[in-house]
Amino acid sequence: MEWNSVANDWGSASRRLVKRFPGLDAKALATPPARLEALAEMVAEAQDMTLFEAREEVEDVLFGEWVPYRLSRMSG
C-alpha cells in the first residue's frame, strides 16, 4: 500500500488516526496531507512524540497488517 492508496480512502484512514491519536484535531485531518511525513509531524506535535516515534505509529495505524509494506520497510 502506498500513500496514494491511503489518500484515496482518507475517510477511513482519518477515523483510524483520530481513534489512535485522540490529541489530533479531526478538522485538521479533513483532507489528507500531501506526504506521510507531514502527517507524522502533526502526530508528533499533538501527541508529544519524536518524529521517528510518530512516523512508526502512523505507519502501524495506516499500513499495519499489509505484509508487502512491512517487508519493504524491513529491507531498507
PDB file of N, CA, C and O in Angstrom, chain B, residues numbered from 101:
ATOM      1  N   MET B 101       0.853  -1.177   0.000  1.00  0.00           N
ATOM      2  CA  MET B 101       0.000   0.000   0.000  1.00  0.00           C
ATOM      3  C   MET B 101       0.892   1.231   0.000  1.00  0.00           C
ATOM      4  O   MET B 101       1.913   1.278   0.687  1.00  0.00           O
ATOM      5  N   GLU B 102       0.503   2.194  -0.758  1.00  0.00           N
ATOM      6  CA  GLU B 102       1.258   3.426  -0.866  1.00  0.00           C
ATOM      7  C   GLU B 102       0.426   4.584  -0.330  1.00  0.00           C
ATOM      8  O   GLU B 102      -0.768   4.451  -0.065  1.00  0.00           O
ATOM      9  N   TRP B 103       1.094   5.720  -0.181  1.00  0.00           N
ATOM     10  CA  TRP B 103       0.415   6.897   0.337  1.00  0.00           C
ATOM     11  C   TRP B 103      -0.786   7.261  -0.516  1.00  0.00           C
ATOM     12  O   TRP B 103      -1.814   7.676   0.020  1.00  0.00           O
ATOM     13  N   ASN B 104      -0.685   7.119  -1.824  1.00  0.00           N
ATOM     14  CA  ASN B 104      -1.819   7.435  -2.701  1.00  0.00           C
ATOM     15  C   ASN B 104      -3.033   6.586  -2.369  1.00  0.00           C
ATOM     16  O   ASN B 104      -4.161   7.076  -2.406  1.00  0.00           O
ATOM     17  N   SER B 105      -2.814   5.324  -2.047  1.00  0.00           N
ATOM     18  CA  SER B 105      -3.923   4.442  -1.670  1.00  0.00           C
ATOM     19  C   SER B 105      -4.581   4.909  -0.381  1.00  0.00           C
ATOM     20  O   SER B 105      -5.804   4.877  -0.248  1.00  0.00           O
ATOM     21  N   VAL B 106      -3.762   5.343   0.562  1.00  0.00           N
ATOM     22  CA  VAL B 106      -4.294   5.859   1.832  1.00  0.00           C
ATOM     23  C   VAL B 106      -5.100   7.125   1.560  1.00  0.00           C
ATOM     24  O   VAL B 106      -6.207   7.285   2.074  1.00  0.00           O
ATOM     25  N   ALA B 107      -4.542   8.022   0.752  1.00  0.00           N
ATOM     26  CA  ALA B 107      -5.228   9.283   0.450  1.00  0.00           C
ATOM     27  C   ALA B 107      -6.544   9.050  -0.269  1.00  0.00           C
ATOM     28  O   ALA B 107      -7.499   9.800  -0.066  1.00  0.00           O
ATOM     29  N   ASN B 108      -6.610   8.021  -1.106  1.00  0.00           N
ATOM     30  CA  ASN B 108      -7.847   7.720  -1.829  1.00  0.00           C
ATOM     31  C   ASN B 108      -8.942   7.194  -0.917  1.00  0.00           C
ATOM     32  O   ASN B 108     -10.122   7.285  -1.256  1.00  0.00           O
ATOM     33  N   ASP B 109      -8.573   6.646   0.232  1.00  0.00           N
ATOM     34  CA  ASP B 109      -9.550   6.170   1.221  1.00  0.00           C
ATOM     35  C   ASP B 109      -9.350   6.949   2.522  1.00  0.00           C
ATOM     36  O   ASP B 109      -9.313   6.368   3.607  1.00  0.00           O
ATOM     37  N   TRP B 110      -9.223   8.260   2.398  1.00  0.00           N
ATOM     38  CA  TRP B 110      -8.870   9.106   3.526  1.00  0.00           C
ATOM     39  C   TRP B 110      -9.894   9.089   4.642  1.00  0.00           C
ATOM     40  O   TRP B 110      -9.532   9.208   5.813  1.00  0.00           O
ATOM     41  N   GLY B 111     -11.165   8.944   4.305  1.00  0.00           N
ATOM     42  CA  GLY B 111     -12.198   8.920   5.354  1.00  0.00           C
ATOM     43  C   GLY B 111     -11.932   7.823   6.367  1.00  0.00           C
ATOM     44  O   GLY B 111     -11.973   8.062   7.574  1.00  0.00           O
ATOM     45  N   SER B 112     -11.664   6.645   5.888  1.00  0.00           N
ATOM     46  CA  SER B 112     -11.376   5.511   6.764  1.00  0.00           C
ATOM     47  C   SER B 112     -10.055   5.718   7.510  1.00  0.00           C
ATOM     48  O   SER B 112      -9.963   5.464   8.711  1.00  0.00           O
ATOM     49  N   ALA B 113      -9.049   6.175   6.794  1.00  0.00           N
ATOM     50  CA  ALA B 113      -7.734   6.388   7.407  1.00  0.00           C
ATOM     51  C   ALA B 113      -7.806   7.445   8.506  1.00  0.00           C
ATOM     52  O   ALA B 113      -7.241   7.256   9.583  1.00  0.00           O
ATOM     53  N   SER B 114      -8.484   8.536   8.249  1.00  0.00           N
ATOM     54  CA  SER B 114      -8.543   9.614   9.252  1.00  0.00           C
ATOM     55  C   SER B 114      -9.308   9.168  10.496  1.00  0.00           C
ATOM     56  O   SER B 114      -8.961   9.571  11.606  1.00  0.00           O
ATOM     57  N   ARG B 115     -10.336   8.350  10.330  1.00  0.00           N
ATOM     58  CA  ARG B 115     -11.056   7.831  11.502  1.00  0.00           C
ATOM     59  C   ARG B 115     -10.143   6.950  12.359  1.00  0.00           C
ATOM     60  O   ARG B 115     -10.169   7.040  13.587  1.00  0.00           O
ATOM     61  N   ARG B 116      -9.343   6.106  11.721  1.00  0.00           N
ATOM     62  CA  ARG B 116      -8.407   5.256  12.474  1.00  0.00           C
ATOM     63  C   ARG B 116      -7.363   6.105  13.198  1.00  0.00           C
ATOM     64  O   ARG B 116      -6.991   5.810  14.334  1.00  0.00           O
ATOM     65  N   LEU B 117      -6.899   7.152  12.535  1.00  0.00           N
ATOM     66  CA  LEU B 117      -5.896   8.027  13.145  1.00  0.00           C
ATOM     67  C   LEU B 117      -6.443   8.756  14.367  1.00  0.00           C
ATOM     68  O   LEU B 117      -5.770   8.825  15.395  1.00  0.00           O
ATOM     69  N   VAL B 118      -7.646   9.295  14.267  1.00  0.00           N
ATOM     70  CA  VAL B 118      -8.252  10.019  15.394  1.00  0.00           C
ATOM     71  C   VAL B 118      -8.533   9.065  16.549  1.00  0.00           C
ATOM     72  O   VAL B 118      -8.407   9.437  17.716  1.00  0.00           O
ATOM     73  N   LYS B 119      -8.909   7.846  16.220  1.00  0.00           N
ATOM     74  CA  LYS B 119      -9.157   6.858  17.273  1.00  0.00           C
ATOM     75  C   LYS B 119      -7.854   6.522  18.003  1.00  0.00           C
ATOM     76  O   LYS B 119      -7.838   6.412  19.229  1.00  0.00           O
ATOM     77  N   ARG B 120      -6.776   6.361  17.260  1.00  0.00           N
ATOM     78  CA  ARG B 120      -5.481   6.003  17.852  1.00  0.00           C
ATOM     79  C   ARG B 120      -4.805   7.195  18.531  1.00  0.00           C
ATOM     80  O   ARG B 120      -4.146   7.037  19.558  1.00  0.00           O
ATOM     81  N   PHE B 121      -4.972   8.386  17.954  1.00  0.00           N
ATOM     82  CA  PHE B 121      -4.324   9.596  18.460  1.00  0.00           C
ATOM     83  C   PHE B 121      -5.382  10.635  18.815  1.00  0.00           C
ATOM     84  O   PHE B 121      -5.640  11.543  18.025  1.00  0.00           O
ATOM     85  N   PRO B 122      -5.997  10.517  19.988  1.00  0.00           N
ATOM     86  CA  PRO B 122      -7.096  11.412  20.347  1.00  0.00           C
ATOM     87  C   PRO B 122      -6.705  12.892  20.414  1.00  0.00           C
ATOM     88  O   PRO B 122      -7.579  13.759  20.397  1.00  0.00           O
ATOM     89  N   GLY B 123      -5.423  13.186  20.490  1.00  0.00           N
ATOM     90  CA  GLY B 123      -4.984  14.572  20.525  1.00  0.00           C
ATOM     91  C   GLY B 123      -5.013  15.258  19.166  1.00  0.00           C
ATOM     92  O   GLY B 123      -4.854  16.476  19.080  1.00  0.00           O
ATOM     93  N   LEU B 124      -5.214  14.486  18.110  1.00  0.00           N
ATOM     94  CA  LEU B 124      -5.272  15.072  16.764  1.00  0.00           C
ATOM     95  C   LEU B 124      -6.569  15.840  16.573  1.00  0.00           C
ATOM     96  O   LEU B 124      -7.621  15.444  17.075  1.00  0.00           O
ATOM     97  N   ASP B 125      -6.482  16.922  15.855  1.00  0.00           N
ATOM     98  CA  ASP B 125      -7.658  17.719  15.520  1.00  0.00           C
ATOM     99  C   ASP B 125      -8.304  17.112  14.274  1.00  0.00           C
ATOM    100  O   ASP B 125      -7.717  17.127  13.191  1.00  0.00           O
ATOM    101  N   ALA B 126      -9.503  16.585  14.435  1.00  0.00           N
ATOM    102  CA  ALA B 126     -10.201  15.946  13.316  1.00  0.00           C
ATOM    103  C   ALA B 126     -10.390  16.916  12.152  1.00  0.00           C
ATOM    104  O   ALA B 126     -10.363  16.504  10.992  1.00  0.00           O
ATOM    105  N   LYS B 127     -10.577  18.191  12.448  1.00  0.00           N
ATOM    106  CA  LYS B 127     -10.745  19.176  11.379  1.00  0.00           C
ATOM    107  C   LYS B 127      -9.465  19.326  10.564  1.00  0.00           C
ATOM    108  O   LYS B 127      -9.519  19.558   9.356  1.00  0.00           O
ATOM    109  N   ALA B 128      -8.319  19.197  11.218  1.00  0.00           N
ATOM    110  CA  ALA B 128      -7.043  19.280  10.509  1.00  0.00           C
ATOM    111  C   ALA B 128      -6.842  18.092   9.579  1.00  0.00           C
ATOM    112  O   ALA B 128      -6.033  18.142   8.652  1.00  0.00           O
ATOM    113  N   LEU B 129      -7.582  17.032   9.838  1.00  0.00           N
ATOM    114  CA  LEU B 129      -7.493  15.829   9.007  1.00  0.00           C
ATOM    115  C   LEU B 129      -8.610  15.756   7.973  1.00  0.00           C
ATOM    116  O   LEU B 129      -8.870  14.691   7.413  1.00  0.00           O
ATOM    117  N   ALA B 130      -9.266  16.870   7.721  1.00  0.00           N
ATOM    118  CA  ALA B 130     -10.371  16.874   6.752  1.00  0.00           C
ATOM    119  C   ALA B 130      -9.904  16.460   5.364  1.00  0.00           C
ATOM    120  O   ALA B 130     -10.650  15.827   4.617  1.00  0.00           O
ATOM    121  N   THR B 131      -8.686  16.812   5.023  1.00  0.00           N
ATOM    122  CA  THR B 131      -8.100  16.379   3.747  1.00  0.00           C
ATOM    123  C   THR B 131      -6.746  15.751   4.045  1.00  0.00           C
ATOM    124  O   THR B 131      -6.087  16.133   5.012  1.00  0.00           O
ATOM    125  N   PRO B 132      -6.328  14.804   3.236  1.00  0.00           N
ATOM    126  CA  PRO B 132      -5.048  14.142   3.513  1.00  0.00           C
ATOM    127  C   PRO B 132      -3.872  15.076   3.276  1.00  0.00           C
ATOM    128  O   PRO B 132      -3.871  15.844   2.314  1.00  0.00           O
ATOM    129  N   PRO B 133      -2.876  15.015   4.144  1.00  0.00           N
ATOM    130  CA  PRO B 133      -1.653  15.782   3.895  1.00  0.00           C
ATOM    131  C   PRO B 133      -1.003  15.295   2.600  1.00  0.00           C
ATOM    132  O   PRO B 133      -1.271  14.184   2.143  1.00  0.00           O
ATOM    133  N   ALA B 134      -0.167  16.113   2.025  1.00  0.00           N
ATOM    134  CA  ALA B 134       0.477  15.751   0.759  1.00  0.00           C
ATOM    135  C   ALA B 134       1.446  14.573   0.916  1.00  0.00           C
ATOM    136  O   ALA B 134       1.663  13.801  -0.018  1.00  0.00           O
ATOM    137  N   ARG B 135       2.022  14.454   2.113  1.00  0.00           N
ATOM    138  CA  ARG B 135       3.027  13.415   2.333  1.00  0.00           C
ATOM    139  C   ARG B 135       2.832  12.765   3.692  1.00  0.00           C
ATOM    140  O   ARG B 135       2.285  13.373   4.612  1.00  0.00           O
ATOM    141  N   LEU B 136       3.279  11.537   3.807  1.00  0.00           N
ATOM    142  CA  LEU B 136       3.240  10.814   5.074  1.00  0.00           C
ATOM    143  C   LEU B 136       4.030  11.558   6.147  1.00  0.00           C
ATOM    144  O   LEU B 136       3.637  11.572   7.314  1.00  0.00           O
ATOM    145  N   GLU B 137       5.135  12.172   5.757  1.00  0.00           N
ATOM    146  CA  GLU B 137       5.974  12.897   6.713  1.00  0.00           C
ATOM    147  C   GLU B 137       5.218  14.057   7.357  1.00  0.00           C
ATOM    148  O   GLU B 137       5.397  14.336   8.542  1.00  0.00           O
ATOM    149  N   ALA B 138       4.379  14.729   6.582  1.00  0.00           N
ATOM    150  CA  ALA B 138       3.589  15.835   7.126  1.00  0.00           C
ATOM    151  C   ALA B 138       2.603  15.326   8.171  1.00  0.00           C
ATOM    152  O   ALA B 138       2.385  15.974   9.195  1.00  0.00           O
ATOM    153  N   LEU B 139       2.020  14.183   7.915  1.00  0.00           N
ATOM    154  CA  LEU B 139       1.099  13.580   8.886  1.00  0.00           C
ATOM    155  C   LEU B 139       1.856  13.185  10.150  1.00  0.00           C
ATOM    156  O   LEU B 139       1.371  13.404  11.260  1.00  0.00           O
ATOM    157  N   ALA B 140       3.030  12.608   9.986  1.00  0.00           N
ATOM    158  CA  ALA B 140       3.841  12.230  11.148  1.00  0.00           C
ATOM    159  C   ALA B 140       4.194  13.458  11.981  1.00  0.00           C
ATOM    160  O   ALA B 140       4.217  13.382  13.209  1.00  0.00           O
ATOM    161  N   GLU B 141       4.468  14.576  11.338  1.00  0.00           N
ATOM    162  CA  GLU B 141       4.766  15.816  12.070  1.00  0.00           C
ATOM    163  C   GLU B 141       3.561  16.268  12.882  1.00  0.00           C
ATOM    164  O   GLU B 141       3.711  16.703  14.024  1.00  0.00           O
ATOM    165  N   MET B 142       2.365  16.168  12.305  1.00  0.00           N
ATOM    166  CA  MET B 142       1.143  16.540  13.029  1.00  0.00           C
ATOM    167  C   MET B 142       0.961  15.659  14.265  1.00  0.00           C
ATOM    168  O   MET B 142       0.639  16.149  15.348  1.00  0.00           O
ATOM    169  N   VAL B 143       1.170  14.361  14.087  1.00  0.00           N
ATOM    170  CA  VAL B 143       1.006  13.421  15.195  1.00  0.00           C
ATOM    171  C   VAL B 143       2.058  13.677  16.267  1.00  0.00           C
ATOM    172  O   VAL B 143       1.744  13.678  17.457  1.00  0.00           O
ATOM    173  N   ALA B 144       3.295  13.890  15.857  1.00  0.00           N
ATOM    174  CA  ALA B 144       4.370  14.140  16.826  1.00  0.00           C
ATOM    175  C   ALA B 144       4.040  15.341  17.698  1.00  0.00           C
ATOM    176  O   ALA B 144       4.216  15.297  18.916  1.00  0.00           O
ATOM    177  N   GLU B 145       3.567  16.401  17.084  1.00  0.00           N
ATOM    178  CA  GLU B 145       3.230  17.613  17.831  1.00  0.00           C
ATOM    179  C   GLU B 145       2.038  17.390  18.760  1.00  0.00           C
ATOM    180  O   GLU B 145       2.061  17.803  19.919  1.00  0.00           O
ATOM    181  N   ALA B 146       1.001  16.737  18.246  1.00  0.00           N
ATOM    182  CA  ALA B 146      -0.223  16.542  19.029  1.00  0.00           C
ATOM    183  C   ALA B 146      -0.038  15.549  20.174  1.00  0.00           C
ATOM    184  O   ALA B 146      -0.700  15.660  21.206  1.00  0.00           O
ATOM    185  N   GLN B 147       0.851  14.589  19.997  1.00  0.00           N
ATOM    186  CA  GLN B 147       0.994  13.514  20.979  1.00  0.00           C
ATOM    187  C   GLN B 147       2.285  13.617  21.788  1.00  0.00           C
ATOM    188  O   GLN B 147       2.586  12.725  22.582  1.00  0.00           O
ATOM    189  N   ASP B 148       3.047  14.683  21.599  1.00  0.00           N
ATOM    190  CA  ASP B 148       4.318  14.862  22.307  1.00  0.00           C
ATOM    191  C   ASP B 148       5.236  13.665  22.082  1.00  0.00           C
ATOM    192  O   ASP B 148       5.734  13.058  23.030  1.00  0.00           O
ATOM    193  N   MET B 149       5.449  13.339  20.807  1.00  0.00           N
ATOM    194  CA  MET B 149       6.328  12.239  20.409  1.00  0.00           C
ATOM    195  C   MET B 149       7.463  12.804  19.567  1.00  0.00           C
ATOM    196  O   MET B 149       7.388  13.926  19.066  1.00  0.00           O
ATOM    197  N   THR B 150       8.513  12.004  19.423  1.00  0.00           N
ATOM    198  CA  THR B 150       9.536  12.383  18.460  1.00  0.00           C
ATOM    199  C   THR B 150       8.967  12.117  17.068  1.00  0.00           C
ATOM    200  O   THR B 150       7.990  11.383  16.915  1.00  0.00           O
ATOM    201  N   LEU B 151       9.578  12.713  16.074  1.00  0.00           N
ATOM    202  CA  LEU B 151       9.129  12.485  14.703  1.00  0.00           C
ATOM    203  C   LEU B 151       9.288  11.017  14.328  1.00  0.00           C
ATOM    204  O   LEU B 151       8.433  10.457  13.643  1.00  0.00           O
ATOM    205  N   PHE B 152      10.362  10.398  14.766  1.00  0.00           N
ATOM    206  CA  PHE B 152      10.583   8.980  14.486  1.00  0.00           C
ATOM    207  C   PHE B 152       9.478   8.124  15.103  1.00  0.00           C
ATOM    208  O   PHE B 152       8.916   7.253  14.439  1.00  0.00           O
ATOM    209  N   GLU B 153       9.171   8.374  16.370  1.00  0.00           N
ATOM    210  CA  GLU B 153       8.109   7.614  17.049  1.00  0.00           C
ATOM    211  C   GLU B 153       6.776   7.803  16.340  1.00  0.00           C
ATOM    212  O   GLU B 153       6.036   6.845  16.115  1.00  0.00           O
ATOM    213  N   ALA B 154       6.483   9.042  15.994  1.00  0.00           N
ATOM    214  CA  ALA B 154       5.207   9.337  15.350  1.00  0.00           C
ATOM    215  C   ALA B 154       5.095   8.643  13.999  1.00  0.00           C
ATOM    216  O   ALA B 154       4.047   8.087  13.670  1.00  0.00           O
ATOM    217  N   ARG B 155       6.157   8.672  13.227  1.00  0.00           N
ATOM    218  CA  ARG B 155       6.101   8.013  11.914  1.00  0.00           C
ATOM    219  C   ARG B 155       5.867   6.515  12.069  1.00  0.00           C
ATOM    220  O   ARG B 155       5.065   5.932  11.339  1.00  0.00           O
ATOM    221  N   GLU B 156       6.557   5.896  13.010  1.00  0.00           N
ATOM    222  CA  GLU B 156       6.360   4.462  13.255  1.00  0.00           C
ATOM    223  C   GLU B 156       4.909   4.169  13.634  1.00  0.00           C
ATOM    224  O   GLU B 156       4.304   3.228  13.120  1.00  0.00           O
ATOM    225  N   GLU B 157       4.366   4.971  14.524  1.00  0.00           N
ATOM    226  CA  GLU B 157       2.984   4.770  14.969  1.00  0.00           C
ATOM    227  C   GLU B 157       1.987   4.988  13.821  1.00  0.00           C
ATOM    228  O   GLU B 157       1.040   4.219  13.657  1.00  0.00           O
ATOM    229  N   VAL B 158       2.208   6.031  13.044  1.00  0.00           N
ATOM    230  CA  VAL B 158       1.324   6.315  11.907  1.00  0.00           C
ATOM    231  C   VAL B 158       1.377   5.168  10.907  1.00  0.00           C
ATOM    232  O   VAL B 158       0.341   4.736  10.402  1.00  0.00           O
ATOM    233  N   GLU B 159       2.565   4.677  10.621  1.00  0.00           N
ATOM    234  CA  GLU B 159       2.694   3.556   9.701  1.00  0.00           C
ATOM    235  C   GLU B 159       1.962   2.329  10.227  1.00  0.00           C
ATOM    236  O   GLU B 159       1.323   1.608   9.460  1.00  0.00           O
ATOM    237  N   ASP B 160       2.050   2.089  11.526  1.00  0.00           N
ATOM    238  CA  ASP B 160       1.330   0.955  12.111  1.00  0.00           C
ATOM    239  C   ASP B 160      -0.179   1.102  11.933  1.00  0.00           C
ATOM    240  O   ASP B 160      -0.870   0.139  11.602  1.00  0.00           O
ATOM    241  N   VAL B 161      -0.678   2.306  12.153  1.00  0.00           N
ATOM    242  CA  VAL B 161      -2.119   2.535  12.017  1.00  0.00           C
ATOM    243  C   VAL B 161      -2.556   2.393  10.562  1.00  0.00           C
ATOM    244  O   VAL B 161      -3.570   1.756  10.276  1.00  0.00           O
ATOM    245  N   LEU B 162      -1.802   2.978   9.652  1.00  0.00           N
ATOM    246  CA  LEU B 162      -2.223   3.014   8.254  1.00  0.00           C
ATOM    247  C   LEU B 162      -1.883   1.761   7.465  1.00  0.00           C
ATOM    248  O   LEU B 162      -2.642   1.351   6.587  1.00  0.00           O
ATOM    249  N   PHE B 163      -0.744   1.152   7.774  1.00  0.00           N
ATOM    250  CA  PHE B 163      -0.275   0.030   6.970  1.00  0.00           C
ATOM    251  C   PHE B 163      -0.178  -1.259   7.761  1.00  0.00           C
ATOM    252  O   PHE B 163       0.253  -2.283   7.229  1.00  0.00           O
ATOM    253  N   GLY B 164      -0.573  -1.222   9.029  1.00  0.00           N
ATOM    254  CA  GLY B 164      -0.441  -2.294   9.996  1.00  0.00           C
ATOM    255  C   GLY B 164      -0.218  -3.703   9.520  1.00  0.00           C
ATOM    256  O   GLY B 164       0.865  -4.255   9.718  1.00  0.00           O
ATOM    257  N   GLU B 165      -1.178  -4.282   8.917  1.00  0.00           N
ATOM    258  CA  GLU B 165      -1.100  -5.694   8.570  1.00  0.00           C
ATOM    259  C   GLU B 165      -0.729  -5.937   7.113  1.00  0.00           C
ATOM    260  O   GLU B 165      -0.766  -7.075   6.646  1.00  0.00           O
ATOM    261  N   TRP B 166      -0.379  -4.895   6.402  1.00  0.00           N
ATOM    262  CA  TRP B 166      -0.084  -5.057   4.984  1.00  0.00           C
ATOM    263  C   TRP B 166       1.345  -5.563   4.841  1.00  0.00           C
ATOM    264  O   TRP B 166       2.287  -4.771   4.885  1.00  0.00           O
ATOM    265  N   VAL B 167       1.518  -6.866   4.671  1.00  0.00           N
ATOM    266  CA  VAL B 167       2.811  -7.540   4.713  1.00  0.00           C
ATOM    267  C   VAL B 167       3.820  -6.995   3.698  1.00  0.00           C
ATOM    268  O   VAL B 167       4.961  -6.741   4.087  1.00  0.00           O
ATOM    269  N   PRO B 168       3.473  -6.801   2.430  1.00  0.00           N
ATOM    270  CA  PRO B 168       4.490  -6.279   1.500  1.00  0.00           C
ATOM    271  C   PRO B 168       5.085  -4.948   1.946  1.00  0.00           C
ATOM    272  O   PRO B 168       6.280  -4.712   1.764  1.00  0.00           O
ATOM    273  N   TYR B 169       4.262  -4.075   2.528  1.00  0.00           N
ATOM    274  CA  TYR B 169       4.782  -2.801   3.023  1.00  0.00           C
ATOM    275  C   TYR B 169       5.768  -3.041   4.164  1.00  0.00           C
ATOM    276  O   TYR B 169       6.843  -2.443   4.202  1.00  0.00           O
ATOM    277  N   ARG B 170       5.398  -3.907   5.076  1.00  0.00           N
ATOM    278  CA  ARG B 170       6.253  -4.218   6.216  1.00  0.00           C
ATOM    279  C   ARG B 170       7.600  -4.760   5.740  1.00  0.00           C
ATOM    280  O   ARG B 170       8.647  -4.358   6.247  1.00  0.00           O
ATOM    281  N   LEU B 171       7.574  -5.666   4.772  1.00  0.00           N
ATOM    282  CA  LEU B 171       8.814  -6.256   4.273  1.00  0.00           C
ATOM    283  C   LEU B 171       9.693  -5.224   3.590  1.00  0.00           C
ATOM    284  O   LEU B 171      10.915  -5.257   3.735  1.00  0.00           O
ATOM    285  N   SER B 172       9.091  -4.315   2.854  1.00  0.00           N
ATOM    286  CA  SER B 172       9.885  -3.281   2.191  1.00  0.00           C
ATOM    287  C   SER B 172      10.539  -2.373   3.212  1.00  0.00           C
ATOM    288  O   SER B 172      11.668  -1.931   3.001  1.00  0.00           O
ATOM    289  N   ARG B 173       9.859  -2.080   4.316  1.00  0.00           N
ATOM    290  CA  ARG B 173      10.429  -1.230   5.364  1.00  0.00           C
ATOM    291  C   ARG B 173      11.575  -1.954   6.082  1.00  0.00           C
ATOM    292  O   ARG B 173      12.553  -1.323   6.483  1.00  0.00           O
ATOM    293  N   MET B 174      11.456  -3.262   6.240  1.00  0.00           N
ATOM    294  CA  MET B 174      12.484  -4.038   6.928  1.00  0.00           C
ATOM    295  C   MET B 174      13.737  -4.169   6.073  1.00  0.00           C
ATOM    296  O   MET B 174      14.847  -4.243   6.601  1.00  0.00           O
ATOM    297  N   SER B 175      13.565  -4.199   4.766  1.00  0.00           N
ATOM    298  CA  SER B 175      14.717  -4.403   3.885  1.00  0.00           C
ATOM    299  C   SER B 175      15.466  -3.106   3.620  1.00  0.00           C
ATOM    300  O   SER B 175      16.532  -3.118   3.005  1.00  0.00           O
ATOM    301  N   GLY B 176      14.927  -2.011   4.069  1.00  0.00           N
ATOM    302  CA  GLY B 176      15.658  -0.760   3.959  1.00  0.00           C
ATOM    303  C   GLY B 176      15.048   0.144   2.986  1.00  0.00           C
ATOM    304  O   GLY B 176      15.546   1.249   2.773  1.00  0.00           O
TER     305      GLY B 176
END
